């Protein structure tokens, strides 16, 4: 049985091992796969893993040996799931590996907006504190989170973990979710009443660009927005306008509509917009969990009890 990993580098840049996956078949791991090599590298493999390399309907039709597609991530929009379902192919994702890591990262971003730690460290290193006549100085307003309202859009595992941390900071939490989970409110309620809004929903066609001129107009003046979910949830041009006008006080995003970032992205170059390179998920502990779950997904498939199958 041939197993192919199309783009394994971000999951394992060298500090983990593919050995347990290799025990299940003849394994070939590619760090990256350009579009023109997707088909040739899949070849007659029965098992294919992908992170961000797209597997289209045409690709699925062209490779009748395919039986299992493993997504090395939670989001699975890189795979044509409908086409896989038609062919009886199992598509298993990794839904739980990065819950705590991403929730922790939300607050790394938020606290940077609140305190500008990196900037103030740099100012000290440049001698500005040394030359200051007072015992302290700051260049930005410093924000206390206690008593503020955290709005969470998408109340799954990561949204709930983020809510727990927010409450530990003394924040009030409002959450909305398309599943109308217990304890959630409407999207409008979250937009109108939140001092901080954090996105935690998966990306679907119907919520693409959900943060736009209209929804931003419903938010509080001076709101803070955090996105560690998916870049296309935000209309970046509309958000740029809101950042420039001051309607949105600050933004921190770990994801963009096009990745890697384009230098002409509307959010680039703004002093009140912090951008990091899609790393909320990437600590070693999370990636090891991802590896373990990816291997277990295949083991369960091979014994006839597939799990985390999004093509049911």
C-alpha positions in Angstrom: 0.0 0.0 0.0 1.5 3.3 -1.1 1.2 6.4 1.2 2.0 9.8 -0.2 2.4 13.0 1.8 2.1 15.9 -0.6 3.2 18.8 1.6 4.7 17.7 4.9 7.1 20.5 5.7 4.9 22.8 7.8 3.8 19.8 9.9 7.3 18.4 10.2 10.2 20.7 9.3 12.5 18.2 10.9 11.8 18.1 14.6 9.2 15.3 14.4 9.3 11.8 12.8 7.1 10.2 10.1 8.2 6.7 11.3 4.8 5.7 12.8 3.1 6.6 9.5 5.7 4.7 7.6 4.9 1.5 9.6 1.5 1.4 7.8 2.7 1.3 4.2 5.3 2.3 1.7 5.7 6.0 2.6 6.9 8.9 0.4 7.0 12.4 2.0 7.3 15.5 -0.1 8.0 18.8 1.6 6.1 20.7 -1.0 4.2 19.8 -4.2 3.7 22.4 -7.0 0.4 22.2 -9.0 1.9 20.5 -12.0 3.3 17.6 -9.9 0.1 16.8 -7.8 -1.1 14.2 -10.2 2.2 12.5 -10.9 3.0 12.3 -7.2 -0.3 10.8 -6.3 0.1 8.3 -9.0 -1.3 4.9 -8.0 -1.2 5.7 -4.2 -4.2 4.5 -2.2 -3.5 6.9 0.7 -2.7 10.6 0.3 -2.1 13.2 2.9 -2.3 16.9 2.2 -2.2 20.1 4.2 -2.7 22.9 1.7 -2.1 21.2 -1.6 -5.5 21.1 -3.3 -7.1 17.8 -4.4 -9.8 18.7 -6.9 -12.7 16.7 -8.4 -10.6 16.2 -11.6 -7.7 14.9 -9.5 -9.9 12.5 -7.7 -11.4 11.2 -10.9 -8.0 10.8 -12.4 -6.7 8.5 -9.6 -9.1 5.6 -9.1 -6.8 3.9 -6.7 -7.4 6.6 -4.1 -9.2 5.2 -1.0 -8.3 7.6 1.8 -7.4 11.3 1.9 -5.9 12.6 5.1 -6.0 16.3 5.8 -3.1 17.5 8.0 -5.3 20.3 9.4 -8.7 21.0 10.8 -10.0 22.9 7.7 -10.6 20.6 4.7 -11.7 23.0 2.0 -8.6 22.1 0.0 -10.3 18.8 -0.9 -13.4 18.4 -3.1 -15.2 16.5 -0.4 -18.4 16.0 -2.5 -16.3 14.4 -5.3 -14.6 12.2 -2.7 -18.0 11.1 -1.2 -19.2 10.2 -4.7 -16.3 7.9 -5.1 -16.5 6.4 -1.7 -13.2 7.9 -0.6 -12.8 8.7 3.1 -11.6 12.2 3.9 -10.3 12.5 7.5 -9.3 15.8 9.1 -7.7 16.6 12.4 -10.3 18.4 14.5 -8.8 18.7 18.0 -5.0 18.9 17.9 -4.5 22.7 18.3 -7.4 23.8 20.5 -5.3 25.0 23.5 -2.5 26.3 21.3 -4.8 28.5 19.2 -6.7 29.8 22.2 -3.4 30.7 23.9 -2.3 32.5 20.8 -5.5 34.6 20.6 -4.4 36.1 23.9 -0.8 36.5 22.8 -2.2 38.7 20.0 -4.7 40.5 22.2 -2.2 41.3 24.9 0.2 42.7 22.3 -2.5 45.1 21.2 -3.3 46.0 24.8 0.3 46.6 25.9 2.6 46.8 22.8 5.2 44.8 24.6 7.4 44.4 21.6 7.4 48.1 20.8 8.2 49.1 24.3 11.0 46.6 24.6 12.5 48.0 21.4 12.2 51.6 22.7 14.1 50.5 25.8 16.8 48.8 23.7 17.2 52.1 21.7 17.9 54.0 24.9 14.6 55.9 25.2 14.0 54.8 28.8 17.5 55.7 29.7 17.0 59.3 28.4 13.6 59.7 29.9 13.1 62.2 32.8 10.3 60.1 34.3 10.6 56.6 35.8 8.3 55.3 33.0 6.9 56.1 29.6 4.5 54.6 27.1 3.7 55.4 23.5 0.3 53.8 23.2 -2.9 53.7 25.4 -2.6 50.7 27.7 -5.8 48.6 27.9 -7.1 46.5 30.8 -9.2 43.5 29.8 -11.2 43.0 33.0 -14.8 44.1 32.6 -14.5 44.2 28.8 -16.7 42.0 26.6 -15.2 39.3 24.4 -17.3 38.3 21.4 -16.6 34.9 20.0 -17.9 34.0 16.5 -17.8 30.2 16.2 -18.3 28.4 19.5 -16.7 25.1 18.9 -13.7 23.7 20.8 -11.4 26.6 20.1 -14.1 29.2 20.7 -14.9 27.6 24.0 -11.3 27.4 25.1 -10.9 31.0 24.2 -14.0 31.9 26.2 -12.5 30.1 29.3 -9.3 32.2 29.1 -11.3 35.4 28.6 -13.3 34.7 31.7 -10.1 34.1 33.6 -9.1 37.7 32.7 -12.4 38.9 34.1 -14.1 39.4 30.7 -17.7 39.0 29.9 -18.2 36.5 27.0 -20.8 36.6 24.3 -20.7 33.8 21.7 -22.6 33.0 18.5 -22.6 29.9 16.4 -24.5 28.7 13.3 -25.5 25.6 15.3 -27.3 27.8 17.9 -25.4 26.0 20.7 -26.7 26.4 24.2 -25.5 29.7 25.7 -25.0 31.5 22.4 -26.6 34.7 21.1 -27.2 36.2 17.7 -24.4 37.5 15.5 -25.9 41.0 15.8 -25.7 40.8 19.5 -22.0 39.9 19.4 -21.2 42.6 16.9 -23.1 45.4 18.8 -21.9 44.6 22.3 -18.3 43.3 22.1 -15.1 45.3 22.9 -13.1 42.5 21.4 -14.2 40.1 18.7 -12.4 36.8 18.0 -13.2 34.7 14.9 -13.2 30.9 15.4 -15.5 29.6 12.6 -14.6 27.3 9.7 -14.6 28.8 6.2 -17.6 28.1 4.0 -18.9 29.8 0.9 -21.8 31.4 2.9 -19.5 33.1 5.5 -16.8 34.2 3.1 -16.3 38.0 3.7 -18.6 38.0 6.8 -16.5 40.8 8.3 -17.3 43.5 5.9 -18.4 47.2 5.8 -22.0 46.2 6.8 -21.0 44.0 9.8 -18.3 46.4 10.9 -20.8 49.2 11.0 -22.7 47.3 13.7 -19.6 47.1 15.9 -18.7 49.4 18.8 -16.4 52.3 18.1 -12.9 51.3 18.9 -13.5 47.6 18.7 -10.5 45.2 18.6 -10.7 42.3 16.1 -8.7 39.0 16.3 -8.6 36.4 13.5 -6.9 33.0 14.0 -9.5 31.1 11.9 -9.4 31.7 8.2 -8.3 34.8 6.2 -11.2 34.9 3.7 -13.7 35.4 6.6 -12.7 39.1 6.4 -13.1 41.5 3.5 -9.7 43.0 3.9 -10.4 46.2 1.9 -13.4 47.0 4.1 -11.4 46.3 7.3 -8.6 48.6 6.1 -11.1 51.4 5.8 -12.3 50.8 9.3 -8.8 50.8 10.7 -7.9 54.0 9.0 -11.1 55.7 10.2 -10.6 54.5 13.8 -13.9 52.6 13.8 -11.7 49.5 14.5 -9.0 50.4 17.0 -6.8 47.5 16.4 -6.6 44.2 14.5 -4.4 41.1 14.9 -4.6 38.4 12.3 -2.7 35.2 12.0 -4.3 34.4 8.6 -4.9 36.3 5.4 -7.1 35.8 2.3 -4.0 34.8 0.3 -1.1 32.9 1.9 1.8 33.5 2.0 1.0 37.2 2.4 1.1 39.4 -0.7 2.8 42.8 -0.1 -0.2 44.5 -1.7 -2.6 43.0 0.8 -4.9 45.8 2.1 -3.9 45.1 5.7 -0.2 45.5 5.2 1.6 48.6 6.4 -1.0 49.8 9.0 0.3 50.7 12.4 -2.8 49.4 14.1 -2.8 46.0 12.4 -0.6 43.2 13.6 0.0 40.3 11.2 1.7 37.0 12.0 2.4 34.2 9.5 -0.2 31.5 10.3 1.6 30.1 13.4 -1.1 29.9 16.0 -1.2 26.1 15.5 2.5 25.5 15.0 4.0 24.8 18.4 5.7 21.4 18.6 3.3 19.9 21.1 0.3 20.7 18.7 2.1 19.3 15.7 3.0 16.1 17.5 -0.7 15.7 18.4 -1.6 16.3 14.8 0.9 13.6 13.7 -0.5 11.1 16.2 -4.1 11.8 15.2 -3.2 11.6 11.5 -1.7 8.2 12.0 -4.6 7.0 14.1 -7.1 8.2 11.4 -5.4 5.9 8.9 -5.2 3.0 11.4 -8.9 3.2 12.0 -9.7 3.4 8.3 -7.6 0.3 7.6 -9.5 -1.8 10.2 -12.9 -0.6 8.8 -13.8 2.0 11.4 -13.0 5.4 9.8 -13.0 8.4 12.2 -13.1 12.1 11.6 -14.6 11.4 8.1 -15.9 14.7 6.6 -17.0 12.9 3.4 -19.8 10.9 5.0 
